[in-house]
Amino acid sequence: MLIATWITVLLLSISSSIDNFGVGISYGIRKIKVGFVANGIISAIAFVFSMVGIYSGRFLADLFPGTTAEIIATAFLFVIGIRIIMLTFPPKKEKQQTDESVTGVITGYLHSPEKADLDQSGEIGFYEAIVLGIAISMNALTNGLGAGLMNVSPLALSLISALFSFGSIWLGVALGSKIANITIGKWSIGQFSTALSGVILLGIALHNLL
């Protein structure tokens, strides 16, 4: 692949995994363990979601050949980037209520990752890893869809996304207790990481316009 394509793959992988880093930090702060097997399950889900997203994007690219697919990819990444940034802002108190929809559950795990520790054992188990993996791999799915529209290599992006997923959770848990009190402006490290994920997608979208 061309250098520009590799850079796109790396940026998409980083964007897909930054939420994982924030989740890992949250677990590290709360002393919740994520073992090798659980982290591997989460990474495998990220791989699968990324592949599904990319091939779905390629299917759409075949329906909209030429520059149309690139325009759709750019618009898609831009919208997703804006939405991810908006997730960093907490909802107004008067509107805070339990949302049992799929989107509500996923957003709930991103805002409060400790909810994935269903049995409150202090360690993410097999089934909990599946639930958490699905919740935090949605970025890999949507990013993969945009990448498919840009004709990015499915295997390369999926493998790197899975590796970044594993590494970011491990690093986040390891650093969590040490950086618990660090803030960037009014944002915690986890919120800043999520916002950065959205900014990266906006950067890729703007690059495609050039």
TIRO-2110 file (N, C-alpha, C; in Angstrom, 1 decimal):
// TIRO-2110
0.8, -1.2, 0.0, N, 1, A
0.0, 0.0, 0.0, CA, 1, A
0.9, 1.2, 0.0, C, 1, A
0.3, 2.4, -0.5, N, 2, A
1.0, 3.6, -0.5, CA, 2, A
1.1, 4.1, 1.0, C, 2, A
2.1, 5.0, 1.2, N, 3, A
2.4, 5.6, 2.5, CA, 3, A
1.1, 6.3, 3.0, C, 3, A
0.5, 7.0, 2.2, N, 4, A
-0.8, 7.7, 2.6, CA, 4, A
-1.8, 6.8, 3.0, C, 4, A
-1.9, 5.6, 2.4, N, 5, A
-2.9, 4.6, 2.8, CA, 5, A
-2.6, 4.0, 4.1, C, 5, A
-1.3, 3.7, 4.4, N, 6, A
-0.9, 3.2, 5.7, CA, 6, A
-1.2, 4.2, 6.8, C, 6, A
-0.9, 5.5, 6.5, N, 7, A
-1.2, 6.5, 7.5, CA, 7, A
-2.7, 6.5, 7.8, C, 7, A
-3.5, 6.4, 6.8, N, 8, A
-5.0, 6.3, 7.0, CA, 8, A
-5.4, 5.1, 7.9, C, 8, A
-4.8, 4.0, 7.6, N, 9, A
-5.0, 2.8, 8.3, CA, 9, A
-4.6, 3.0, 9.8, C, 9, A
-3.5, 3.6, 10.0, N, 10, A
-3.0, 3.8, 11.4, CA, 10, A
-3.9, 4.8, 12.1, C, 10, A
-4.3, 5.8, 11.5, N, 11, A
-5.2, 6.8, 12.1, CA, 11, A
-6.6, 6.2, 12.4, C, 11, A
-7.1, 5.4, 11.5, N, 12, A
-8.4, 4.8, 11.8, CA, 12, A
-8.3, 3.8, 12.9, C, 12, A
-7.2, 3.1, 13.0, N, 13, A
-6.9, 2.1, 14.1, CA, 13, A
-6.8, 2.8, 15.4, C, 13, A
-6.1, 3.9, 15.4, N, 14, A
-6.0, 4.7, 16.6, CA, 14, A
-7.3, 5.3, 17.1, C, 14, A
-8.1, 5.8, 16.1, N, 15, A
-9.4, 6.3, 16.4, CA, 15, A
-10.3, 5.2, 17.0, C, 15, A
-10.2, 4.0, 16.4, N, 16, A
-11.1, 2.9, 16.9, CA, 16, A
-10.7, 2.5, 18.3, C, 16, A
-9.4, 2.7, 18.7, N, 17, A
-8.9, 2.2, 19.9, CA, 17, A
-8.8, 3.2, 21.1, C, 17, A
-9.0, 4.4, 20.8, N, 18, A
-8.8, 5.4, 21.8, CA, 18, A
-9.9, 5.3, 22.9, C, 18, A
-11.1, 4.9, 22.5, N, 19, A
-12.1, 4.7, 23.6, CA, 19, A
-11.7, 3.5, 24.5, C, 19, A
-11.0, 2.5, 23.9, N, 20, A
-10.6, 1.4, 24.7, CA, 20, A
-9.6, 1.9, 25.7, C, 20, A
-8.7, 2.8, 25.3, N, 21, A
-7.7, 3.4, 26.3, CA, 21, A
-8.5, 4.1, 27.4, C, 21, A
-9.5, 4.8, 27.1, N, 22, A
-10.3, 5.5, 28.2, CA, 22, A
-11.0, 4.5, 29.1, C, 22, A
-11.5, 3.4, 28.5, N, 23, A
-12.1, 2.4, 29.3, CA, 23, A
-11.1, 1.7, 30.2, C, 23, A
-9.9, 1.4, 29.6, N, 24, A
-8.9, 0.8, 30.4, CA, 24, A
-8.5, 1.7, 31.6, C, 24, A
-8.4, 3.0, 31.4, N, 25, A
-8.0, 3.9, 32.5, CA, 25, A
-9.1, 3.9, 33.6, C, 25, A
-10.4, 3.8, 33.1, N, 26, A
-11.5, 3.8, 34.1, CA, 26, A
-11.4, 2.5, 34.9, C, 26, A
-11.0, 1.4, 34.3, N, 27, A
-10.9, 0.1, 35.1, CA, 27, A
-9.7, 0.2, 36.0, C, 27, A
-8.6, 0.8, 35.5, N, 28, A
-7.4, 0.9, 36.3, CA, 28, A
-7.7, 1.7, 37.6, C, 28, A
-8.4, 2.8, 37.4, N, 29, A
-8.8, 3.6, 38.6, CA, 29, A
-9.6, 2.9, 39.6, C, 29, A
-10.5, 2.0, 39.1, N, 30, A
-11.4, 1.3, 40.0, CA, 30, A
-10.9, -0.1, 40.3, C, 30, A
-9.6, -0.4, 40.0, N, 31, A
-9.0, -1.7, 40.3, CA, 31, A
-9.7, -2.8, 39.7, C, 31, A
-10.4, -2.7, 38.5, N, 32, A
-11.0, -3.8, 37.8, CA, 32, A
-10.0, -4.4, 36.9, C, 32, A
-9.8, -5.7, 36.9, N, 33, A
-8.8, -6.3, 36.1, CA, 33, A
-9.4, -6.8, 34.8, C, 33, A
-8.6, -6.7, 33.8, N, 34, A
-8.9, -7.2, 32.4, CA, 34, A
-7.8, -8.1, 32.0, C, 34, A
-8.1, -9.4, 32.2, N, 35, A
-7.1, -10.5, 31.9, CA, 35, A
-6.7, -10.6, 30.4, C, 35, A
-5.7, -11.4, 30.2, N, 36, A
-5.2, -11.6, 28.8, CA, 36, A
-6.4, -12.2, 27.9, C, 36, A
-7.1, -13.2, 28.5, N, 37, A
-8.2, -13.8, 27.7, CA, 37, A
-9.3, -12.9, 27.4, C, 37, A
-9.7, -12.1, 28.4, N, 38, A
-10.8, -11.1, 28.2, CA, 38, A
-10.4, -10.1, 27.2, C, 38, A
-9.2, -9.6, 27.3, N, 39, A
-8.7, -8.6, 26.4, CA, 39, A
-8.6, -9.1, 25.0, C, 39, A
-8.2, -10.4, 24.9, N, 40, A
-8.1, -11.1, 23.6, CA, 40, A
-9.5, -11.2, 23.0, C, 40, A
-10.5, -11.5, 23.8, N, 41, A
-11.9, -11.6, 23.3, CA, 41, A
-12.3, -10.2, 22.7, C, 41, A
-12.0, -9.2, 23.5, N, 42, A
-12.4, -7.8, 23.0, CA, 42, A
-11.7, -7.5, 21.7, C, 42, A
-10.4, -7.8, 21.6, N, 43, A
-9.7, -7.6, 20.4, CA, 43, A
-10.2, -8.3, 19.2, C, 43, A
-10.6, -9.6, 19.5, N, 44, A
-11.2, -10.4, 18.4, CA, 44, A
-12.5, -9.8, 17.9, C, 44, A
-13.3, -9.3, 18.8, N, 45, A
-14.6, -8.6, 18.4, CA, 45, A
-14.3, -7.4, 17.6, C, 45, A
-13.2, -6.6, 18.0, N, 46, A
-12.8, -5.5, 17.2, CA, 46, A
-12.4, -5.9, 15.8, C, 46, A
-11.7, -7.0, 15.7, N, 47, A
-11.3, -7.5, 14.4, CA, 47, A
-12.5, -7.8, 13.5, C, 47, A
-13.4, -8.6, 14.1, N, 48, A
-14.6, -9.0, 13.3, CA, 48, A
-15.5, -7.8, 12.9, C, 48, A
-15.7, -6.8, 13.8, N, 49, A
-16.5, -5.7, 13.5, CA, 49, A
-15.8, -4.8, 12.4, C, 49, A
-14.5, -4.7, 12.5, N, 50, A
-13.8, -3.9, 11.5, CA, 50, A
-13.9, -4.6, 10.1, C, 50, A
-13.8, -5.9, 10.1, N, 51, A
-14.0, -6.6, 8.8, CA, 51, A
-15.4, -6.4, 8.2, C, 51, A
-16.4, -6.6, 9.1, N, 52, A
-17.8, -6.4, 8.6, CA, 52, A
-18.0, -5.0, 8.1, C, 52, A
-17.5, -4.0, 8.8, N, 53, A
-17.6, -2.6, 8.4, CA, 53, A
-16.9, -2.4, 7.1, C, 53, A
-15.7, -2.9, 6.9, N, 54, A
-15.0, -2.7, 5.6, CA, 54, A
-15.7, -3.3, 4.4, C, 54, A
-16.1, -4.6, 4.6, N, 55, A
-16.8, -5.2, 3.5, CA, 55, A
-18.1, -4.6, 3.2, C, 55, A
-18.8, -4.1, 4.2, N, 56, A
-20.0, -3.4, 4.0, CA, 56, A
-19.8, -2.1, 3.2, C, 56, A
-18.7, -1.4, 3.6, N, 57, A
-18.3, -0.2, 2.8, CA, 57, A
-17.9, -0.5, 1.4, C, 57, A
-17.2, -1.6, 1.2, N, 58, A
-16.8, -2.0, -0.2, CA, 58, A
-18.1, -2.3, -1.0, C, 58, A
-19.1, -2.9, -0.4, N, 59, A
-20.3, -3.2, -1.1, CA, 59, A
-21.0, -1.9, -1.5, C, 59, A
-21.0, -0.9, -0.6, N, 60, A
-21.6, 0.4, -1.0, CA, 60, A
-20.7, 1.1, -2.0, C, 60, A
-19.4, 0.9, -2.0, N, 61, A
-18.5, 1.5, -3.0, CA, 61, A
-18.8, 1.0, -4.4, C, 61, A
-19.2, -0.3, -4.4, N, 62, A
-19.5, -0.9, -5.7, CA, 62, A
-20.8, -0.3, -6.3, C, 62, A
-21.7, 0.1, -5.3, N, 63, A
-23.0, 0.7, -5.7, CA, 63, A
-22.8, 2.1, -6.2, C, 63, A
-21.8, 2.8, -5.6, N, 64, A
-21.6, 4.2, -5.9, CA, 64, A
-20.1, 4.4, -6.3, C, 64, A
-19.8, 3.9, -7.6, N, 65, A
-18.4, 4.0, -8.0, CA, 65, A
-17.9, 5.4, -8.2, C, 65, A
-16.5, 5.5, -8.3, N, 66, A
-15.9, 6.8, -8.6, CA, 66, A
-15.8, 7.7, -7.4, C, 66, A
-15.9, 9.0, -7.6, N, 67, A
-15.8, 10.0, -6.5, CA, 67, A
-17.0, 10.0, -5.6, C, 67, A
-18.1, 9.4, -6.0, N, 68, A
-19.3, 9.4, -5.2, CA, 68, A
-19.0, 8.7, -3.9, C, 68, A
-18.3, 7.5, -4.0, N, 69, A
-18.0, 6.7, -2.8, CA, 69, A
-17.1, 7.5, -1.9, C, 69, A
-16.1, 8.2, -2.4, N, 70, A
-15.2, 9.0, -1.6, CA, 70, A
-16.0, 10.1, -0.9, C, 70, A
-16.9, 10.8, -1.6, N, 71, A
-17.7, 11.8, -0.9, CA, 71, A
-18.6, 11.3, 0.2, C, 71, A
-19.2, 10.1, 0.0, N, 72, A
-20.0, 9.4, 1.0, CA, 72, A
-19.1, 9.1, 2.2, C, 72, A
-17.9, 8.5, 1.9, N, 73, A
-17.0, 8.2, 3.0, CA, 73, A
-16.6, 9.4, 3.8, C, 73, A
-16.3, 10.5, 3.1, N, 74, A
-15.9, 11.7, 3.8, CA, 74, A
-17.0, 12.2, 4.7, C, 74, A
-18.2, 12.3, 4.2, N, 75, A
-19.4, 12.7, 4.9, CA, 75, A
-19.7, 11.8, 6.1, C, 75, A
-19.5, 10.5, 5.9, N, 76, A
-19.8, 9.5, 7.0, CA, 76, A
-18.8, 9.7, 8.1, C, 76, A
-17.5, 9.8, 7.8, N, 77, A
-16.5, 10.0, 8.8, CA, 77, A
-16.7, 11.3, 9.6, C, 77, A
-17.1, 12.3, 8.8, N, 78, A
-17.3, 13.6, 9.4, CA, 78, A
-18.4, 13.6, 10.5, C, 78, A
-19.5, 12.9, 10.1, N, 79, A
-20.7, 12.8, 11.0, CA, 79, A
-20.3, 12.0, 12.2, C, 79, A
-19.7, 10.9, 12.0, N, 80, A
-19.3, 10.0, 13.1, CA, 80, A
-18.3, 10.7, 14.0, C, 80, A
-17.4, 11.5, 13.5, N, 81, A
-16.4, 12.3, 14.3, CA, 81, A
-17.1, 13.3, 15.2, C, 81, A
-18.1, 14.0, 14.6, N, 82, A
-18.9, 15.0, 15.4, CA, 82, A
-19.6, 14.3, 16.5, C, 82, A
-20.3, 13.1, 16.1, N, 83, A
-21.1, 12.4, 17.1, CA, 83, A
-20.2, 11.9, 18.3, C, 83, A
-19.0, 11.4, 18.0, N, 84, A
-18.1, 10.9, 19.0, CA, 84, A
-17.7, 12.1, 20.0, C, 84, A
-17.4, 13.2, 19.4, N, 85, A
-17.0, 14.4, 20.2, CA, 85, A
-18.2, 14.8, 21.1, C, 85, A
-19.4, 14.7, 20.6, N, 86, A
-20.6, 15.1, 21.4, CA, 86, A
-20.8, 14.1, 22.6, C, 86, A
-20.3, 12.9, 22.4, N, 87, A
-20.5, 11.9, 23.5, CA, 87, A
-19.7, 12.3, 24.7, C, 87, A
-18.7, 13.2, 24.6, N, 88, A
-17.8, 13.5, 25.7, CA, 88, A
-18.5, 14.5, 26.6, C, 88, A
-19.6, 15.1, 26.1, N, 89, A
-20.4, 16.1, 27.0, CA, 89, A
-21.5, 15.4, 27.6, C, 89, A
-21.6, 15.4, 29.0, N, 90, A
-22.7, 14.7, 29.7, CA, 90, A
-24.0, 15.3, 29.4, C, 90, A
-25.1, 14.5, 29.4, N, 91, A
-26.4, 15.0, 29.1, CA, 91, A
-26.9, 15.9, 30.2, C, 91, A
-27.9, 16.8, 29.9, N, 92, A
-28.4, 17.7, 30.9, CA, 92, A
-29.1, 16.8, 32.0, C, 92, A
-29.1, 17.3, 33.3, N, 93, A
-29.6, 16.5, 34.4, CA, 93, A
-31.1, 16.2, 34.2, C, 93, A
-31.8, 17.1, 33.7, N, 94, A
-33.3, 16.9, 33.6, CA, 94, A
-33.6, 15.9, 32.6, C, 94, A
-32.6, 15.5, 31.7, N, 95, A
-32.9, 14.6, 30.7, CA, 95, A
-32.2, 13.2, 31.0, C, 95, A
-31.6, 13.1, 32.1, N, 96, A
-30.9, 11.9, 32.5, CA, 96, A
-31.9, 10.9, 32.9, C, 96, A
-32.0, 9.8, 32.2, N, 97, A
-32.9, 8.7, 32.5, CA, 97, A
-32.4, 7.4, 31.8, C, 97, A
-32.8, 6.3, 32.3, N, 98, A
-32.3, 5.0, 31.8, CA, 98, A
-32.8, 4.8, 30.4, C, 98, A
-31.8, 4.6, 29.5, N, 99, A
-32.1, 4.3, 28.1, CA, 99, A
-31.8, 2.9, 27.8, C, 99, A
-32.8, 2.0, 27.6, N, 100, A
-32.6, 0.6, 27.4, CA, 100, A
-32.4, 0.2, 26.0, C, 100, A
-32.4, 1.1, 25.0, N, 101, A
-32.1, 0.8, 23.6, CA, 101, A
-30.7, 0.4, 23.5, C, 101, A
-30.4, -0.2, 22.3, N, 102, A
-29.0, -0.7, 22.0, CA, 102, A
-28.0, 0.5, 22.1, C, 102, A
-28.4, 1.6, 21.4, N, 103, A
-27.6, 2.8, 21.5, CA, 103, A
-27.4, 3.3, 22.9, C, 103, A
-28.4, 3.3, 23.7, N, 104, A
-28.4, 3.7, 25.0, CA, 104, A
-27.4, 2.9, 25.9, C, 104, A
-27.5, 1.6, 25.7, N, 105, A
-26.7, 0.7, 26.5, CA, 105, A
-25.2, 0.9, 26.1, C, 105, A
-24.9, 1.0, 24.8, N, 106, A
-23.6, 1.2, 24.3, CA, 106, A
-23.0, 2.5, 24.9, C, 106, A
-23.8, 3.6, 24.8, N, 107, A
-23.3, 4.9, 25.3, CA, 107, A
-23.1, 4.8, 26.8, C, 107, A
-24.0, 4.0, 27.5, N, 108, A
-23.9, 3.9, 28.9, CA, 108, A
-22.5, 3.2, 29.3, C, 108, A
-22.1, 2.2, 28.5, N, 109, A
-20.8, 1.6, 28.8, CA, 109, A
-19.7, 2.5, 28.6, C, 109, A
-19.8, 3.4, 27.6, N, 110, A
-18.7, 4.3, 27.3, CA, 110, A
-18.6, 5.3, 28.4, C, 110, A
-19.7, 5.8, 28.9, N, 111, A
-19.7, 6.8, 30.0, CA, 111, A
-19.3, 6.2, 31.3, C, 111, A
-19.8, 4.9, 31.5, N, 112, A
-19.5, 4.3, 32.8, CA, 112, A
-19.1, 2.8, 32.5, C, 112, A
-17.8, 2.6, 32.2, N, 113, A
-17.3, 1.3, 31.8, CA, 113, A
-17.5, 0.2, 32.9, C, 113, A
-17.5, 0.7, 34.1, N, 114, A
-17.6, -0.3, 35.2, CA, 114, A
-18.9, -1.1, 35.2, C, 114, A
-19.9, -0.6, 34.4, N, 115, A
-21.2, -1.3, 34.3, CA, 115, A
-21.0, -2.7, 33.6, C, 115, A
-19.9, -2.8, 32.9, N, 116, A
-19.7, -4.1, 32.2, CA, 116, A
-19.3, -5.2, 33.1, C, 116, A
-18.8, -4.8, 34.3, N, 117, A
-18.5, -5.8, 35.4, CA, 117, A
-19.8, -6.2, 36.0, C, 117, A
-20.5, -7.0, 35.3, N, 118, A
-21.9, -7.4, 35.7, CA, 118, A
-22.0, -8.0, 37.1, C, 118, A
-21.1, -8.9, 37.4, N, 119, A
-21.2, -9.6, 38.7, CA, 119, A
-20.4, -8.8, 39.8, C, 119, A
-19.8, -7.7, 39.5, N, 120, A
-19.1, -6.8, 40.4, CA, 120, A
-18.0, -7.6, 41.1, C, 120, A
-17.3, -8.5, 40.3, N, 121, A
-16.2, -9.3, 40.9, CA, 121, A
-14.9, -8.6, 40.9, C, 121, A
-14.8, -7.4, 40.2, N, 122, A
-13.5, -6.7, 40.2, CA, 122, A
-12.7, -7.2, 39.0, C, 122, A
-13.2, -8.1, 38.2, N, 123, A
-12.5, -8.6, 37.0, CA, 123, A
-13.5, -8.9, 35.9, C, 123, A
-13.1, -8.5, 34.7, N, 124, A
-13.9, -8.8, 33.5, CA, 124, A
-13.8, -10.2, 33.1, C, 124, A
-14.9, -11.0, 33.2, N, 125, A
-15.0, -12.4, 32.8, CA, 125, A
-15.3, -12.6, 31.3, C, 125, A
-15.5, -13.8, 30.9, N, 126, A
-15.7, -14.2, 29.5, CA, 126, A
-16.9, -13.5, 28.9, C, 126, A
-18.1, -13.7, 29.6, N, 127, A
-19.3, -13.1, 29.0, CA, 127, A
-19.3, -11.5, 29.1, C, 127, A
-18.7, -11.1, 30.2, N, 128, A
-18.6, -9.6, 30.3, CA, 128, A
-17.7, -9.0, 29.2, C, 128, A
-16.6, -9.8, 28.9, N, 129, A
-15.7, -9.3, 27.8, CA, 129, A
-16.4, -9.2, 26.5, C, 129, A
-17.4, -10.2, 26.2, N, 130, A
-18.2, -10.1, 25.0, CA, 130, A
-19.0, -8.9, 25.0, C, 130, A
-19.7, -8.6, 26.1, N, 131, A
-20.6, -7.5, 26.2, CA, 131, A
-19.8, -6.2, 26.0, C, 131, A
-18.7, -6.1, 26.7, N, 132, A
-17.8, -4.9, 26.6, CA, 132, A
-17.2, -4.8, 25.2, C, 132, A
-16.8, -5.9, 24.6, N, 133, A
-16.2, -5.9, 23.3, CA, 133, A
-17.2, -5.3, 22.3, C, 133, A
-18.4, -5.8, 22.3, N, 134, A
-19.4, -5.3, 21.4, CA, 134, A
-19.6, -3.8, 21.6, C, 134, A
-19.7, -3.3, 22.8, N, 135, A
-20.0, -1.9, 23.1, CA, 135, A
-18.9, -1.0, 22.6, C, 135, A
-17.6, -1.4, 22.9, N, 136, A
-16.5, -0.5, 22.5, CA, 136, A
-16.0, -0.7, 21.1, C, 136, A
-16.5, -1.7, 20.4, N, 137, A
-16.0, -2.0, 19.1, CA, 137, A
-16.9, -1.4, 18.0, C, 137, A
-17.9, -0.6, 18.4, N, 138, A
-18.8, 0.0, 17.4, CA, 138, A
-18.0, 1.1, 16.6, C, 138, A
-17.0, 1.7, 17.2, N, 139, A
-16.1, 2.6, 16.5, CA, 139, A
-15.4, 1.8, 15.3, C, 139, A
-14.9, 0.6, 15.7, N, 140, A
-14.3, -0.2, 14.6, CA, 140, A
-15.2, -0.5, 13.5, C, 140, A
-16.5, -0.7, 13.8, N, 141, A
-17.5, -1.0, 12.8, CA, 141, A
-17.7, 0.2, 11.9, C, 141, A
-18.0, 1.3, 12.5, N, 142, A
-18.3, 2.5, 11.7, CA, 142, A
-17.0, 3.0, 11.0, C, 142, A
-15.9, 3.0, 11.6, N, 143, A
-14.6, 3.3, 10.9, CA, 143, A
-14.3, 2.4, 9.8, C, 143, A
-14.6, 1.1, 10.0, N, 144, A
-14.4, 0.2, 8.9, CA, 144, A
-15.3, 0.4, 7.7, C, 144, A
-16.5, 0.9, 8.0, N, 145, A
-17.5, 1.2, 6.9, CA, 145, A
-16.9, 2.3, 6.1, C, 145, A
-16.4, 3.4, 6.7, N, 146, A
-15.8, 4.5, 6.0, CA, 146, A
-14.5, 4.0, 5.3, C, 146, A
-13.7, 3.2, 5.9, N, 147, A
-12.5, 2.7, 5.2, CA, 147, A
-12.8, 1.8, 4.0, C, 147, A
-13.9, 1.1, 4.1, N, 148, A
-14.3, 0.3, 2.9, CA, 148, A
-14.7, 1.1, 1.7, C, 148, A
-15.4, 2.2, 2.0, N, 149, A
-15.7, 3.2, 1.0, CA, 149, A
-14.5, 3.8, 0.4, C, 149, A
-13.4, 3.9, 1.1, N, 150, A
-12.1, 4.4, 0.6, CA, 150, A
-11.2, 3.3, 0.1, C, 150, A
-11.7, 2.1, 0.0, N, 151, A
-11.0, 0.9, -0.5, CA, 151, A
-9.7, 0.6, 0.2, C, 151, A
-9.7, 0.7, 1.6, N, 152, A
-8.6, 0.4, 2.4, CA, 152, A
-8.6, -1.2, 2.6, C, 152, A
-7.4, -1.7, 2.7, N, 153, A
-7.2, -3.2, 2.9, CA, 153, A
-7.9, -3.7, 4.1, C, 153, A
-8.9, -4.6, 4.0, N, 154, A
-9.6, -5.2, 5.1, CA, 154, A
-8.7, -5.8, 6.2, C, 154, A
-7.8, -6.7, 5.7, N, 155, A
-7.0, -7.5, 6.6, CA, 155, A
-6.0, -6.5, 7.4, C, 155, A
-5.4, -5.6, 6.7, N, 156, A
-4.5, -4.7, 7.4, CA, 156, A
-5.1, -3.9, 8.4, C, 156, A
-6.3, -3.2, 8.1, N, 157, A
-7.0, -2.4, 9.1, CA, 157, A
-7.5, -3.2, 10.2, C, 157, A
-8.1, -4.4, 9.9, N, 158, A
-8.7, -5.2, 11.0, CA, 158, A
-7.6, -5.7, 12.0, C, 158, A
-6.5, -6.2, 11.4, N, 159, A
-5.4, -6.7, 12.3, CA, 159, A
-4.8, -5.6, 13.2, C, 159, A
-4.6, -4.5, 12.6, N, 160, A
-4.0, -3.4, 13.3, CA, 160, A
-5.0, -2.8, 14.4, C, 160, A
-6.2, -2.8, 14.0, N, 161, A
-7.3, -2.3, 14.9, CA, 161, A
-7.3, -3.3, 16.1, C, 161, A
-7.3, -4.6, 15.9, N, 162, A
-7.3, -5.6, 17.0, CA, 162, A
-6.1, -5.4, 17.9, C, 162, A
-4.9, -5.3, 17.3, N, 163, A
-3.7, -5.1, 18.1, CA, 163, A
-3.8, -3.8, 18.9, C, 163, A
-4.2, -2.7, 18.3, N, 164, A
-4.3, -1.5, 19.0, CA, 164, A
-5.4, -1.6, 20.1, C, 164, A
-6.4, -2.3, 19.9, N, 165, A
-7.5, -2.5, 20.9, CA, 165, A
-6.9, -3.2, 22.1, C, 165, A
-6.1, -4.3, 21.9, N, 166, A
-5.5, -5.0, 23.0, CA, 166, A
-4.5, -4.1, 23.7, C, 166, A
-3.7, -3.5, 23.0, N, 167, A
-2.6, -2.6, 23.6, CA, 167, A
-3.2, -1.5, 24.4, C, 167, A
-4.2, -0.8, 23.8, N, 168, A
-4.8, 0.4, 24.5, CA, 168, A
-5.5, 0.0, 25.8, C, 168, A
-6.2, -1.1, 25.8, N, 169, A
-6.8, -1.5, 27.1, CA, 169, A
-5.8, -1.9, 28.1, C, 169, A
-4.8, -2.6, 27.7, N, 170, A
-3.7, -3.0, 28.6, CA, 170, A
-3.0, -1.8, 29.2, C, 170, A
-2.7, -0.9, 28.3, N, 171, A
-2.0, 0.3, 28.8, CA, 171, A
-2.9, 1.2, 29.7, C, 171, A
-4.1, 1.3, 29.3, N, 172, A
-5.1, 2.1, 30.1, CA, 172, A
-5.2, 1.6, 31.5, C, 172, A
-5.4, 0.2, 31.6, N, 173, A
-5.5, -0.4, 33.0, CA, 173, A
-4.2, -0.2, 33.8, C, 173, A
-3.1, -0.3, 33.1, N, 174, A
-1.8, -0.2, 33.8, CA, 174, A
-1.6, 1.3, 34.3, C, 174, A
-2.0, 2.2, 33.5, N, 175, A
-1.8, 3.6, 33.9, CA, 175, A
-3.0, 4.2, 34.7, C, 175, A
-4.1, 3.5, 34.8, N, 176, A
-5.3, 4.1, 35.4, CA, 176, A
-5.1, 4.6, 36.8, C, 176, A
-4.5, 3.8, 37.7, N, 177, A
-4.4, 4.2, 39.1, CA, 177, A
-3.4, 5.4, 39.2, C, 177, A
-2.5, 5.5, 38.2, N, 178, A
-1.4, 6.5, 38.4, CA, 178, A
-1.9, 7.9, 37.8, C, 178, A
-2.9, 7.9, 37.0, N, 179, A
-3.3, 9.2, 36.4, CA, 179, A
-4.7, 9.5, 36.7, C, 179, A
-5.2, 8.9, 37.8, N, 180, A
-6.6, 9.1, 38.1, CA, 180, A
-7.0, 10.5, 38.3, C, 180, A
-6.1, 11.3, 38.8, N, 181, A
-6.5, 12.7, 39.1, CA, 181, A
-6.1, 13.7, 38.1, C, 181, A
-5.6, 13.2, 36.9, N, 182, A
-5.1, 14.1, 35.9, CA, 182, A
-6.3, 14.6, 35.0, C, 182, A
-6.4, 15.9, 34.8, N, 183, A
-7.5, 16.4, 33.9, CA, 183, A
-6.8, 17.3, 32.9, C, 183, A
-7.5, 17.4, 31.8, N, 184, A
-7.1, 18.4, 30.7, CA, 184, A
-8.2, 19.4, 30.6, C, 184, A
-8.0, 20.6, 31.2, N, 185, A
-9.1, 21.5, 31.3, CA, 185, A
-10.2, 21.0, 32.2, C, 185, A
-11.4, 20.9, 31.7, N, 186, A
-12.5, 20.3, 32.5, CA, 186, A
-12.7, 18.9, 32.2, C, 186, A
-11.9, 18.3, 31.3, N, 187, A
-12.1, 16.9, 30.9, CA, 187, A
-11.2, 16.0, 31.6, C, 187, A
-11.7, 14.8, 31.9, N, 188, A
-10.8, 13.7, 32.4, CA, 188, A
-10.1, 13.1, 31.3, C, 188, A
-9.1, 12.3, 31.6, N, 189, A
-8.3, 11.6, 30.5, CA, 189, A
-9.2, 10.8, 29.6, C, 189, A
-10.2, 10.1, 30.2, N, 190, A
-11.1, 9.3, 29.4, CA, 190, A
-11.9, 10.1, 28.4, C, 190, A
-12.4, 11.3, 28.9, N, 191, A
-13.2, 12.2, 28.0, CA, 191, A
-12.3, 12.8, 26.9, C, 191, A
-11.1, 13.1, 27.3, N, 192, A
-10.2, 13.7, 26.3, CA, 192, A
-9.9, 12.7, 25.2, C, 192, A
-9.7, 11.4, 25.6, N, 193, A
-9.4, 10.4, 24.7, CA, 193, A
-10.5, 10.2, 23.7, C, 193, A
-11.7, 10.2, 24.2, N, 194, A
-12.9, 10.1, 23.3, CA, 194, A
-13.0, 11.2, 22.3, C, 194, A
-12.8, 12.4, 22.8, N, 195, A
-12.8, 13.6, 21.9, CA, 195, A
-11.7, 13.5, 20.9, C, 195, A
-10.5, 13.1, 21.3, N, 196, A
-9.4, 12.9, 20.3, CA, 196, A
-9.8, 12.0, 19.2, C, 196, A
-10.5, 10.9, 19.6, N, 197, A
-10.9, 9.9, 18.6, CA, 197, A
-11.8, 10.6, 17.5, C, 197, A
-12.7, 11.4, 17.9, N, 198, A
-13.6, 12.1, 17.0, CA, 198, A
-12.8, 13.1, 16.1, C, 198, A
-11.8, 13.8, 16.8, N, 199, A
-11.0, 14.8, 16.0, CA, 199, A
-10.2, 14.1, 14.9, C, 199, A
-9.7, 12.9, 15.2, N, 200, A
-8.9, 12.1, 14.2, CA, 200, A
-9.8, 11.8, 13.0, C, 200, A
-11.0, 11.4, 13.3, N, 201, A
-11.9, 11.1, 12.2, CA, 201, A
-12.2, 12.3, 11.3, C, 201, A
-12.4, 13.5, 12.0, N, 202, A
-12.6, 14.7, 11.3, CA, 202, A
-11.4, 15.1, 10.4, C, 202, A
-10.2, 14.8, 11.0, N, 203, A
-9.0, 15.1, 10.2, CA, 203, A
-8.9, 14.2, 9.0, C, 203, A
-9.2, 12.9, 9.1, N, 204, A
-9.2, 12.0, 7.9, CA, 204, A
-10.3, 12.5, 6.9, C, 204, A
-11.4, 12.9, 7.4, N, 205, A
-12.5, 13.4, 6.5, CA, 205, A
-12.0, 14.7, 5.7, C, 205, A
-11.4, 15.6, 6.4, N, 206, A
-10.9, 16.8, 5.8, CA, 206, A
-9.8, 16.5, 4.8, C, 206, A
-8.9, 15.5, 5.1, N, 207, A
-7.9, 15.2, 4.2, CA, 207, A
-8.4, 14.6, 2.9, C, 207, A
-9.5, 13.9, 3.0, N, 208, A
-10.1, 13.3, 1.8, CA, 208, A
-10.7, 14.4, 0.9, C, 208, A
-11.0, 15.5, 1.5, N, 209, A
-11.5, 16.6, 0.7, CA, 209, A
-10.5, 17.3, -0.2, C, 209, A
-9.2, 17.2, 0.3, N, 210, A
-8.1, 17.9, -0.4, CA, 210, A
-7.7, 17.2, -1.6, C, 210, A
END
